């Protein structure tokens, strides 16, 4: 009897309540959530925040969905019932933590956008790639000319999202990738408006915003 109790207690709350995270995934797609938050709720700089793995509580999520801020449309109970919202929440909390780049062979050799050459360790490459004051000054100038109109003069947000702390959340390589191939409403500036050097220095500058 004790063994049975232990097994039951190990079942996730969502499953114990009969909430199907597969149904939640289908609803996440059919209700259009993926269009802004991505198929696996990874989010986007321009269209919507990440919803996993740090998923808000069901109560907090319900309150926001019913009366959202900024550009998200409201979802009334007629559009999205509480039961369906619970299924979507169950799907979100079922998503696993993303793998660390260090655990992926292809990315481990390019950690943080730093590629080690033959005879050079990643740590040595990192030290040699620390941006100089001149590079950061140039990056700040590129940001002021092409990015501040949407993200704010100090990266605190405006039409576009805040970029404060993005260096910790994404890393320089991901920031550069977003600038080179933007998603959502972010305009494509590379390579017609800004150069590869502009992208590199602006990304390094953005990564310093706290």
Residue frames as a rotation matrix with the C-alpha (Angstrom) as fourth column:
UNK 1
0.566 0.825 0.000 0.00
0.825 -0.566 0.000 0.00
0.000 0.000 -1.000 0.00
UNK 2
0.429 -0.505 -0.749 2.86
0.157 -0.775 0.612 2.36
-0.890 -0.380 -0.253 0.85
UNK 3
-0.625 -0.694 0.356 4.54
0.437 0.067 0.897 1.64
-0.647 0.717 0.261 -2.51
UNK 4
-0.084 0.690 0.719 1.32
0.980 -0.073 0.184 2.54
0.180 0.720 -0.670 -4.33
UNK 5
0.780 0.381 -0.496 1.09
0.521 -0.834 0.179 5.82
-0.346 -0.398 -0.850 -2.44
UNK 6
-0.047 -0.896 -0.442 4.65
0.138 -0.444 0.885 6.69
-0.989 -0.019 0.145 -3.39
UNK 7
-0.645 -0.156 0.748 3.96
0.724 0.188 0.664 6.01
-0.244 0.970 -0.008 -7.07
UNK 8
0.358 0.876 0.322 0.84
0.917 -0.395 0.055 8.17
0.176 0.275 -0.945 -7.03
UNK 9
0.686 -0.105 -0.720 2.66
0.319 -0.846 0.427 11.02
-0.655 -0.522 -0.546 -5.32
UNK 10
-0.390 -0.921 -0.017 5.31
0.320 -0.153 0.935 10.96
-0.863 0.359 0.355 -8.04
UNK 11
-0.066 0.445 0.893 2.76
0.998 0.027 0.061 11.68
0.003 0.895 -0.446 -10.79
UNK 12
-0.939 -0.287 0.191 2.95
0.300 -0.953 0.042 15.34
0.171 0.096 0.981 -11.91
UNK 13
-0.603 0.734 -0.314 0.07
0.062 -0.349 -0.935 17.47
-0.795 -0.583 0.165 -10.65
UNK 14
-0.381 0.459 -0.803 -1.12
-0.870 -0.472 0.143 18.22
-0.313 0.753 0.579 -14.18
UNK 15
-0.657 0.112 -0.746 -1.35
-0.367 0.816 0.446 14.52
0.658 0.567 -0.495 -15.03
UNK 16
-0.909 0.314 -0.275 -2.96
0.409 0.533 -0.741 13.67
-0.086 -0.786 -0.612 -11.70
UNK 17
-0.427 0.773 -0.469 -5.66
-0.207 -0.588 -0.782 16.22
-0.880 -0.237 0.411 -12.48
UNK 18
0.186 0.511 0.839 -6.24
0.646 0.580 -0.496 14.67
-0.740 0.634 -0.222 -15.87
UNK 19
0.675 -0.007 -0.738 -4.64
-0.397 -0.846 -0.356 17.51
-0.622 0.533 -0.574 -17.83
UNK 20
0.588 -0.400 0.703 -3.05
0.690 0.702 -0.177 16.29
-0.422 0.589 0.689 -21.07
UNK 21
0.048 -0.629 -0.776 0.04
-0.076 -0.777 0.625 18.23
-0.996 0.029 -0.085 -22.11
UNK 22
-0.762 -0.236 0.603 -0.28
0.540 0.283 0.793 16.81
-0.358 0.930 -0.088 -25.66
UNK 23
0.248 0.910 0.333 -3.70
0.964 -0.267 0.013 18.43
0.101 0.317 -0.943 -25.90
UNK 24
0.571 -0.106 -0.814 -2.09
0.327 -0.880 0.344 21.57
-0.753 -0.463 -0.468 -24.52
UNK 25
-0.566 -0.822 -0.069 0.46
0.197 -0.215 0.956 21.59
-0.801 0.528 0.284 -27.32
UNK 26
-0.481 0.474 0.738 -2.29
0.872 0.168 0.460 21.27
0.093 0.865 -0.494 -29.91
UNK 27
0.632 0.741 -0.225 -4.14
0.769 -0.636 0.065 24.19
-0.095 -0.214 -0.972 -28.32
UNK 28
0.132 -0.696 -0.706 -0.93
0.255 -0.664 0.703 26.23
-0.958 -0.273 0.090 -28.10
UNK 29
-0.853 -0.426 0.302 -0.69
0.356 -0.051 0.933 25.89
-0.382 0.903 0.195 -31.89
UNK 30
-0.320 0.802 0.505 -4.39
0.903 0.098 0.418 26.14
0.286 0.589 -0.756 -32.82
UNK 31
0.635 0.569 -0.522 -4.96
0.724 -0.675 0.146 29.25
-0.269 -0.471 -0.840 -30.68
UNK 32
0.721 -0.355 0.595 -2.02
0.298 -0.616 -0.729 30.97
0.625 0.703 -0.338 -32.34
UNK 33
0.919 -0.390 -0.058 0.25
-0.085 -0.339 0.937 31.19
-0.385 -0.856 -0.345 -29.27
UNK 34
0.308 -0.852 0.424 3.17
0.737 0.495 0.460 29.76
-0.601 0.171 0.780 -31.25
UNK 35
0.570 -0.044 0.821 3.08
0.709 -0.479 -0.518 32.68
0.416 0.877 -0.242 -33.69
UNK 36
0.679 -0.308 0.667 4.53
-0.408 -0.913 -0.007 35.02
0.611 -0.267 -0.745 -31.07
UNK 37
0.545 -0.408 0.733 6.09
-0.775 0.090 0.626 32.66
-0.321 -0.909 -0.267 -28.54
UNK 38
-0.423 -0.744 -0.516 7.52
-0.883 0.467 0.051 29.94
0.203 0.478 -0.855 -30.83
UNK 39
0.208 0.549 -0.810 6.56
-0.429 0.795 0.429 26.28
0.879 0.259 0.401 -31.18
UNK 40
0.072 -0.229 -0.971 8.39
0.723 0.683 -0.108 25.31
0.688 -0.694 0.214 -27.99
UNK 41
0.880 0.449 -0.155 7.63
0.436 -0.632 0.641 28.60
0.190 -0.631 -0.752 -26.19
UNK 42
0.011 -0.984 -0.177 11.20
0.999 0.003 0.043 29.77
-0.041 -0.177 0.983 -26.68
UNK 43
0.549 0.313 -0.775 10.06
0.411 -0.908 -0.076 33.33
-0.728 -0.277 -0.627 -27.36
UNK 44
0.129 -0.485 0.865 11.47
0.930 -0.244 -0.276 36.02
0.344 0.840 0.419 -29.62
UNK 45
-0.731 -0.501 -0.464 13.03
0.633 -0.751 -0.187 39.41
-0.255 -0.430 0.866 -29.02
UNK 46
-0.962 0.271 -0.024 10.39
-0.251 -0.852 0.460 41.14
0.104 0.448 0.888 -31.12
UNK 47
-0.395 0.880 -0.265 7.20
-0.285 0.157 0.946 39.08
0.873 0.449 0.188 -30.94
UNK 48
0.693 0.681 0.234 6.84
-0.440 0.143 0.886 37.68
0.570 -0.718 0.399 -27.43
UNK 49
-0.021 -0.754 0.657 8.74
-1.000 0.002 -0.029 36.49
0.020 -0.657 -0.754 -24.34
UNK 50
-0.654 -0.271 -0.706 9.82
-0.244 0.959 -0.142 32.97
0.716 0.079 -0.694 -23.55
UNK 51
0.307 0.832 0.461 7.20
-0.842 0.011 0.540 30.97
0.444 -0.554 0.704 -21.64
UNK 52
0.997 -0.070 0.033 9.36
0.048 0.894 0.445 27.97
-0.061 -0.442 0.895 -20.79
UNK 53
-0.323 0.225 -0.919 11.12
0.493 0.869 0.039 26.63
0.808 -0.441 -0.392 -18.84
UNK 54
-0.944 -0.012 -0.330 10.38
0.302 -0.440 -0.846 29.46
-0.135 -0.898 0.419 -16.35
UNK 55
-0.429 0.871 0.240 6.62
0.431 -0.037 0.902 29.21
0.794 0.490 -0.359 -16.84
UNK 56
-0.687 0.258 0.680 4.50
-0.628 -0.681 -0.376 31.56
0.366 -0.685 0.630 -14.70
UNK 57
-0.830 0.460 0.317 1.94
0.049 0.625 -0.779 30.04
-0.556 -0.631 -0.541 -12.35
UNK 58
-0.554 0.702 0.447 -1.43
0.809 0.328 0.489 29.10
0.197 0.632 -0.749 -13.79
UNK 59
0.368 0.718 -0.590 -3.13
0.822 -0.548 -0.154 31.92
-0.434 -0.429 -0.792 -11.87
UNK 60
-0.132 -0.503 -0.854 -0.62
-0.005 -0.861 0.508 34.51
-0.991 0.071 0.112 -13.12
UNK 61
-0.944 -0.221 0.244 -0.89
0.209 0.168 0.963 33.20
-0.254 0.961 -0.112 -16.66
UNK 62
-0.192 0.959 0.208 -4.70
0.980 0.176 0.093 33.29
0.052 0.221 -0.974 -16.55
UNK 63
0.366 0.322 -0.873 -4.71
0.524 -0.847 -0.093 36.88
-0.769 -0.423 -0.479 -15.26
UNK 64
-0.471 -0.634 -0.613 -2.35
-0.170 -0.617 0.768 38.03
-0.865 0.466 0.183 -18.01
UNK 65
-0.881 0.162 0.445 -4.11
0.469 0.432 0.770 36.17
-0.068 0.887 -0.456 -20.83
UNK 66
0.081 0.996 -0.042 -7.47
0.990 -0.086 -0.115 37.67
-0.118 -0.032 -0.992 -19.84
UNK 67
0.964 0.212 -0.161 -6.11
0.207 -0.977 -0.047 41.24
-0.167 0.013 -0.986 -19.57
UNK 68
0.260 -0.945 0.200 -2.72
0.960 0.275 0.051 41.42
-0.103 0.179 0.978 -21.34
UNK 69
0.471 -0.242 -0.849 -0.48
-0.001 -0.962 0.273 44.44
-0.882 -0.128 -0.453 -21.67
UNK 70
-0.517 -0.737 -0.435 1.34
-0.367 -0.268 0.891 45.80
-0.773 0.620 -0.132 -24.72
UNK 71
-0.523 0.220 -0.823 0.56
-0.852 -0.136 0.505 44.09
-0.001 0.966 0.259 -28.04
UNK 72
-0.989 0.146 -0.023 -0.87
0.146 0.989 0.003 40.74
0.023 -0.001 -1.000 -26.96
UNK 73
-0.386 0.918 0.093 -4.61
-0.475 -0.284 0.833 40.42
0.791 0.277 0.545 -27.76
UNK 74
-0.451 0.284 0.846 -6.95
-0.843 0.176 -0.508 39.50
-0.293 -0.943 0.160 -24.89
UNK 75
-0.716 0.258 -0.649 -8.25
-0.108 0.877 0.468 35.93
0.690 0.405 -0.600 -24.73
UNK 76
-0.181 0.750 0.637 -11.70
-0.977 -0.214 -0.025 35.80
0.117 -0.626 0.771 -23.15
UNK 77
-0.482 0.067 0.874 -13.19
-0.389 0.877 -0.282 32.59
-0.785 -0.476 -0.396 -21.78
UNK 78
0.667 0.745 -0.004 -15.26
-0.295 0.260 -0.919 32.32
-0.684 0.615 0.393 -24.97
UNK 79
0.574 -0.550 -0.606 -12.05
-0.736 -0.023 -0.676 32.19
0.358 0.835 -0.419 -27.00
UNK 80
-0.351 -0.748 -0.563 -9.96
-0.181 0.644 -0.743 30.18
0.919 -0.159 -0.362 -24.54
UNK 81
0.706 0.707 -0.039 -11.69
-0.141 0.195 0.971 28.40
0.694 -0.680 0.237 -21.68
UNK 82
0.386 -0.546 0.744 -10.07
-0.919 -0.159 0.360 27.95
-0.078 -0.822 -0.564 -18.27
UNK 83
0.706 -0.090 0.703 -9.82
-0.043 0.985 0.169 24.21
-0.707 -0.149 0.691 -18.98
UNK 84
0.826 -0.409 0.388 -8.00
0.495 0.195 -0.847 24.79
0.271 0.892 0.363 -22.27
UNK 85
0.544 -0.647 0.534 -5.74
-0.573 -0.752 -0.327 27.34
0.613 -0.128 -0.779 -20.61
UNK 86
0.512 -0.321 0.797 -4.88
-0.674 0.426 0.604 24.72
-0.533 -0.846 0.002 -17.99
UNK 87
0.810 -0.204 0.550 -3.98
0.419 0.858 -0.298 22.29
-0.411 0.472 0.780 -20.78
UNK 88
0.702 -0.588 0.401 -1.70
0.106 -0.470 -0.876 24.88
0.704 0.658 -0.268 -22.40
UNK 89
0.467 -0.520 0.715 -0.09
-0.864 -0.441 0.245 25.53
0.188 -0.732 -0.655 -19.02
UNK 90
0.685 -0.184 0.705 0.47
-0.198 0.884 0.423 21.80
-0.701 -0.429 0.570 -18.56
UNK 91
0.826 -0.404 0.393 2.20
0.534 0.338 -0.775 21.70
0.180 0.850 0.495 -21.95
UNK 92
0.585 -0.616 0.528 4.45
-0.353 -0.779 -0.518 24.61
0.730 0.117 -0.673 -21.02
UNK 93
0.390 -0.448 0.805 5.55
-0.901 -0.003 0.435 23.13
-0.192 -0.894 -0.404 -17.71
UNK 94
0.829 -0.086 0.553 6.23
0.097 0.995 0.009 19.80
-0.551 0.046 0.833 -19.43
UNK 95
0.841 -0.539 0.047 8.89
-0.053 -0.168 -0.984 21.36
0.538 0.826 -0.169 -21.66
UNK 96
0.577 -0.674 -0.462 12.42
0.817 0.458 0.351 20.40
-0.025 -0.579 0.815 -20.56
UNK 97
0.538 -0.547 -0.641 15.23
-0.080 -0.790 0.607 22.77
-0.839 -0.276 -0.469 -19.68
UNK 98
0.907 -0.269 -0.325 17.26
-0.355 -0.070 -0.932 23.67
0.228 0.961 -0.159 -22.78
UNK 99
0.677 -0.726 -0.122 20.56
0.736 0.670 0.096 21.89
0.012 -0.155 0.988 -23.14
UNK 100
0.541 -0.605 -0.584 23.70
-0.081 -0.728 0.681 23.79
-0.837 -0.321 -0.443 -22.28
UNK 101
0.808 -0.299 -0.508 25.85
-0.570 -0.178 -0.802 24.71
0.150 0.937 -0.314 -25.32
UNK 102
-0.172 -0.941 0.291 28.74
-0.977 0.200 0.069 23.00
-0.123 -0.273 -0.954 -23.53
UNK 103
-0.213 0.156 0.964 26.87
-0.255 0.944 -0.209 19.70
-0.943 -0.291 -0.162 -23.83
UNK 104
0.860 0.466 0.210 26.39
0.118 0.221 -0.968 20.01
-0.497 0.857 0.135 -27.59
UNK 105
0.127 -0.941 0.313 29.52
0.733 0.302 0.610 19.12
-0.668 0.152 0.728 -29.51
UNK 106
0.068 -0.068 0.995 28.84
0.925 -0.370 -0.088 21.45
0.374 0.927 0.038 -32.43
UNK 107
0.748 0.301 0.592 28.28
0.118 -0.937 0.328 24.42
0.653 -0.176 -0.736 -30.13
UNK 108
0.828 -0.459 -0.322 30.95
0.397 0.074 0.915 23.62
-0.396 -0.885 0.244 -27.58
UNK 109
-0.138 -0.920 0.366 33.58
0.952 -0.021 0.306 24.55
-0.273 0.391 0.879 -30.17
UNK 110
-0.488 0.043 0.872 31.88
0.458 -0.838 0.298 27.90
0.743 0.545 0.389 -30.70
UNK 111
0.017 0.518 -0.855 30.83
1.000 0.014 0.028 28.77
0.026 -0.855 -0.518 -27.17
UNK 112
0.276 0.196 -0.941 29.57
0.480 -0.876 -0.041 32.29
-0.832 -0.440 -0.336 -26.84
UNK 113
0.993 0.117 -0.030 30.37
0.028 -0.469 -0.882 32.96
-0.117 0.875 -0.469 -30.48
UNK 114
0.323 -0.945 -0.043 34.07
-0.878 -0.317 0.358 32.27
-0.352 -0.078 -0.933 -29.90
UNK 115
0.972 0.008 -0.237 35.68
-0.131 0.850 -0.510 29.71
0.197 0.527 0.827 -32.19
UNK 116
0.452 -0.854 0.257 38.87
-0.328 0.109 0.938 28.06
-0.830 -0.508 -0.231 -31.06
UNK 117
0.625 -0.356 -0.695 41.49
-0.717 0.089 -0.691 27.61
0.307 0.930 -0.200 -33.74
UNK 118
0.701 -0.407 -0.586 44.02
0.322 0.913 -0.249 24.79
0.637 -0.015 0.771 -33.87
UNK 119
-0.305 -0.884 -0.354 46.25
0.712 0.035 -0.702 24.93
0.632 -0.466 0.618 -30.80
UNK 120
-0.798 0.106 0.593 43.98
-0.352 -0.881 -0.315 27.48
0.489 -0.460 0.741 -29.08
UNK 121
-0.737 0.563 -0.374 41.60
0.675 0.584 -0.452 26.65
-0.036 -0.586 -0.810 -26.24
UNK 122
0.191 0.897 0.398 38.14
0.747 -0.396 0.534 28.16
0.637 0.196 -0.746 -25.88
UNK 123
0.626 0.014 -0.780 39.35
0.679 -0.502 0.536 30.03
-0.384 -0.865 -0.324 -22.78
UNK 124
-0.460 -0.859 -0.225 42.25
0.553 -0.475 0.684 31.52
-0.695 0.190 0.694 -24.73
UNK 125
-0.585 0.326 0.742 39.92
0.689 -0.281 0.668 32.47
0.427 0.902 -0.060 -27.55
UNK 126
0.519 0.830 -0.203 37.58
0.798 -0.386 0.463 34.11
0.306 -0.402 -0.863 -25.05
UNK 127
0.268 -0.495 -0.826 40.37
0.605 -0.581 0.545 36.18
-0.750 -0.646 0.144 -23.56
UNK 128
-0.757 -0.637 0.145 41.56
0.489 -0.404 0.774 37.31
-0.435 0.656 0.617 -26.98
UNK 129
-0.461 0.669 0.584 38.01
0.673 -0.165 0.721 38.22
0.578 0.725 -0.374 -28.03
UNK 130
0.015 0.437 -0.899 37.28
0.864 -0.459 -0.208 40.58
-0.504 -0.773 -0.385 -25.14
UNK 131
0.531 0.242 0.812 36.13
0.744 -0.591 -0.311 43.76
0.405 0.769 -0.494 -26.90
UNK 132
-0.623 -0.774 -0.115 38.34
0.766 -0.573 -0.292 46.79
0.160 -0.270 0.949 -26.69
UNK 133
-0.297 0.482 -0.824 37.09
0.403 -0.720 -0.566 50.18
-0.866 -0.500 0.020 -25.56
UNK 134
-0.740 -0.037 -0.671 37.19
-0.515 -0.611 0.601 51.32
-0.433 0.791 0.433 -29.20
UNK 135
-0.879 0.432 -0.204 35.04
0.161 0.671 0.724 48.38
0.449 0.603 -0.659 -30.30
UNK 136
-0.356 0.771 -0.528 32.49
0.909 0.153 -0.388 49.03
-0.219 -0.618 -0.755 -27.57
UNK 137
-0.422 0.155 -0.893 32.41
-0.011 -0.986 -0.167 52.73
-0.907 -0.061 0.418 -28.45
UNK 138
-0.885 0.084 -0.459 31.83
-0.464 -0.070 0.883 51.81
0.042 0.994 0.101 -32.08
UNK 139
-0.729 0.633 -0.260 29.14
0.576 0.773 0.267 49.32
0.371 0.045 -0.928 -31.07
UNK 140
-0.324 0.598 -0.734 27.40
0.650 -0.423 -0.631 51.96
-0.687 -0.681 -0.252 -28.99
UNK 141
-0.612 0.047 -0.790 27.44
-0.441 -0.849 0.291 54.34
-0.657 0.526 0.540 -31.98
UNK 142
-0.901 0.306 -0.307 25.92
-0.123 0.498 0.858 51.65
0.416 0.811 -0.411 -34.23
UNK 143
-0.533 0.720 -0.444 23.28
0.846 0.450 -0.284 50.95
-0.005 -0.528 -0.850 -31.60
UNK 144
-0.395 0.351 -0.849 22.44
0.233 -0.856 -0.462 54.65
-0.889 -0.380 0.256 -31.28
UNK 145
-0.728 0.021 -0.686 22.11
-0.591 -0.527 0.611 55.04
-0.349 0.850 0.396 -35.04
UNK 146
-0.611 0.385 -0.692 20.13
-0.510 0.476 0.716 51.91
0.605 0.791 -0.095 -35.86
UNK 147
-0.510 0.345 -0.788 18.68
0.507 0.861 0.049 50.29
0.695 -0.374 -0.614 -32.72
UNK 148
-0.935 0.027 -0.353 17.87
0.312 -0.411 -0.857 52.95
-0.168 -0.911 0.376 -30.12
UNK 149
-0.706 0.707 -0.032 14.75
-0.638 -0.616 0.462 54.16
0.307 0.346 0.886 -31.94
UNK 150
0.180 0.789 -0.588 13.01
-0.317 0.612 0.725 50.88
0.931 0.056 0.360 -31.05
UNK 151
0.231 -0.164 -0.959 14.93
0.661 0.750 0.031 49.63
0.714 -0.641 0.282 -28.01
UNK 152
0.971 0.147 -0.187 15.54
0.237 -0.648 0.724 52.94
-0.014 -0.747 -0.664 -26.24
UNK 153
0.622 -0.763 0.178 18.70
-0.545 -0.585 -0.601 55.02
0.562 0.277 -0.780 -25.96
UNK 154
-0.286 -0.723 0.628 19.96
-0.958 0.216 -0.188 52.83
0.000 -0.656 -0.755 -23.11
UNK 155
-0.721 -0.021 -0.693 18.36
-0.283 0.921 0.267 49.58
0.633 0.389 -0.670 -24.26
UNK 156
-0.896 0.373 0.241 15.54
-0.186 0.179 -0.966 49.78
-0.403 -0.910 -0.091 -21.72
UNK 157
-0.541 0.696 0.473 12.84
0.791 0.612 0.005 49.21
-0.286 0.377 -0.881 -24.34
UNK 158
-0.657 0.425 -0.622 10.24
-0.457 -0.881 -0.120 51.19
-0.599 0.205 0.774 -26.24
UNK 159
0.293 0.664 -0.688 8.58
-0.956 0.220 -0.194 49.99
0.023 0.715 0.699 -29.43
UNK 160
0.170 -0.354 -0.920 10.91
-0.218 0.896 -0.386 47.01
0.961 0.266 0.075 -29.14
UNK 161
0.842 0.222 -0.492 11.66
0.354 0.462 0.813 45.00
0.408 -0.859 0.311 -25.99
UNK 162
0.716 -0.633 0.294 14.21
-0.666 -0.495 0.558 45.87
-0.208 -0.596 -0.776 -23.33
UNK 163
0.587 -0.612 -0.530 17.67
-0.081 0.607 -0.790 44.49
0.806 0.507 0.307 -24.01
UNK 164
0.098 -0.538 0.837 18.91
-0.954 -0.289 -0.074 44.84
0.282 -0.792 -0.542 -20.45
UNK 165
-0.036 -0.221 0.975 20.55
-0.700 0.701 0.133 41.61
-0.713 -0.678 -0.181 -19.30
UNK 166
0.845 0.448 -0.294 20.22
-0.513 0.518 -0.685 39.99
-0.154 0.729 0.667 -22.71
UNK 167
0.042 -0.919 -0.391 23.91
-0.824 0.189 -0.534 39.11
0.565 0.345 -0.750 -22.76
UNK 168
-0.654 -0.227 0.722 23.36
-0.683 0.587 -0.434 36.78
-0.325 -0.777 -0.539 -19.81
UNK 169
0.208 0.873 0.442 20.16
-0.467 0.486 -0.739 35.30
-0.860 -0.052 0.508 -21.21
UNK 170
0.956 0.286 -0.066 21.30
-0.167 0.347 -0.923 34.73
-0.241 0.893 0.379 -24.80
UNK 171
0.151 -0.959 0.238 25.03
0.508 0.282 0.814 35.23
-0.848 -0.002 0.530 -25.20
UNK 172
-0.215 -0.329 -0.919 26.83
-0.442 -0.807 0.392 37.21
-0.871 0.491 0.028 -27.88
UNK 173
-0.964 -0.199 0.174 26.53
0.044 0.530 0.847 34.54
-0.261 0.824 -0.503 -30.58
UNK 174
-0.301 0.934 0.194 22.73
0.928 0.334 -0.167 34.46
-0.221 0.130 -0.967 -30.29
UNK 175
0.265 0.344 -0.901 22.52
0.209 -0.933 -0.294 38.24
-0.941 -0.110 -0.319 -30.29
UNK 176
-0.597 -0.568 -0.566 24.61
-0.459 -0.337 0.822 38.39
-0.658 0.751 -0.059 -33.47
UNK 177
-0.877 0.300 0.377 22.44
0.466 0.726 0.506 35.72
-0.122 0.619 -0.776 -35.08
UNK 178
0.090 0.966 -0.244 19.30
0.824 -0.210 -0.526 37.72
-0.559 -0.153 -0.815 -34.27
UNK 179
0.122 -0.111 -0.986 20.78
-0.223 -0.971 0.082 40.88
-0.967 0.210 -0.143 -35.78
UNK 180
-0.831 -0.513 -0.215 21.92
-0.338 0.159 0.928 39.05
-0.442 0.844 -0.305 -38.91
UNK 181
-0.748 0.631 -0.204 18.65
0.154 0.465 0.872 37.17
0.645 0.621 -0.445 -39.42
UNK 182
-0.877 0.374 0.302 15.97
-0.456 -0.445 -0.771 38.96
-0.154 -0.814 0.561 -37.38
UNK 183
-0.661 0.747 -0.076 12.54
0.693 0.646 0.321 37.54
0.288 0.160 -0.944 -36.62
UNK 184
0.053 0.797 -0.602 9.23
0.858 -0.345 -0.381 39.25
-0.511 -0.496 -0.702 -36.05
UNK 185
0.894 0.425 0.145 9.02
0.443 -0.783 -0.436 42.97
-0.072 0.454 -0.888 -36.79
UNK 186
0.327 -0.850 -0.412 12.74
0.051 -0.419 0.906 43.63
-0.943 -0.318 -0.094 -36.37
UNK 187
0.881 0.030 -0.471 14.15
-0.445 -0.283 -0.850 45.03
-0.159 0.959 -0.236 -39.65
UNK 188
0.615 -0.713 0.338 16.97
0.728 0.677 0.104 43.29
-0.303 0.183 0.935 -41.51
UNK 189
0.845 -0.348 -0.407 19.90
-0.342 -0.935 0.091 45.73
-0.412 0.062 -0.909 -41.53
UNK 190
-0.214 -0.963 0.167 22.74
-0.516 0.256 0.817 43.35
-0.829 0.088 -0.552 -42.39
UNK 191
-0.106 -0.977 -0.184 24.47
0.867 -0.182 0.464 43.44
-0.487 -0.110 0.867 -44.84
UNK 192
0.146 0.199 0.969 22.88
0.856 -0.516 -0.023 46.35
0.496 0.833 -0.246 -46.74
UNK 193
0.790 0.241 0.564 22.82
-0.007 -0.916 0.401 48.92
0.613 -0.321 -0.722 -43.92
UNK 194
0.585 -0.618 0.525 25.38
-0.760 -0.192 0.621 47.67
-0.283 -0.762 -0.582 -41.41
UNK 195
0.090 -0.694 -0.715 28.54
-0.715 0.454 -0.531 45.63
0.693 0.559 -0.455 -41.90
UNK 196
0.450 -0.021 -0.893 29.74
0.361 0.919 0.159 42.46
0.817 -0.394 0.421 -40.23
UNK 197
-0.657 -0.737 -0.159 31.97
0.498 -0.266 -0.825 44.60
0.565 -0.622 0.542 -38.01
UNK 198
-0.541 0.565 0.623 28.97
-0.641 -0.757 0.130 46.73
0.545 -0.329 0.771 -37.07
UNK 199
0.504 0.753 -0.422 27.01
-0.328 0.620 0.713 43.60
0.799 -0.221 0.559 -36.14
UNK 200
0.070 -0.571 -0.818 29.88
0.650 0.648 -0.397 42.26
0.757 -0.504 0.416 -34.03
UNK 201
-0.854 -0.508 0.109 30.55
0.270 -0.613 -0.742 45.47
0.445 -0.605 0.661 -32.14
UNK 202
-0.325 0.817 0.476 26.89
-0.737 -0.534 0.415 46.37
0.593 -0.216 0.776 -31.64
UNK 203
0.516 0.503 -0.693 26.18
-0.038 0.822 0.568 42.85
0.856 -0.267 0.443 -30.34
UNK 204
-0.274 -0.701 -0.658 29.08
0.744 0.279 -0.607 43.09
0.609 -0.656 0.445 -27.91
UNK 205
-0.863 0.022 0.505 27.85
-0.241 -0.897 -0.372 46.47
0.444 -0.442 0.779 -26.73
UNK 206
0.116 0.991 0.065 24.28
-0.662 0.028 0.749 45.17
0.741 -0.130 0.659 -26.26
UNK 207
0.313 -0.037 -0.949 25.66
0.392 0.915 0.094 42.23
0.865 -0.402 0.301 -24.25
UNK 208
-0.736 -0.644 -0.209 27.07
0.475 -0.271 -0.837 44.72
0.482 -0.715 0.506 -21.72
UNK 209
-0.352 0.666 0.658 23.69
-0.500 -0.728 0.469 46.32
0.791 -0.164 0.589 -20.99
UNK 210
-0.870 -0.003 -0.492 22.59
0.388 0.612 -0.689 45.59
0.303 -0.791 -0.531 -17.43
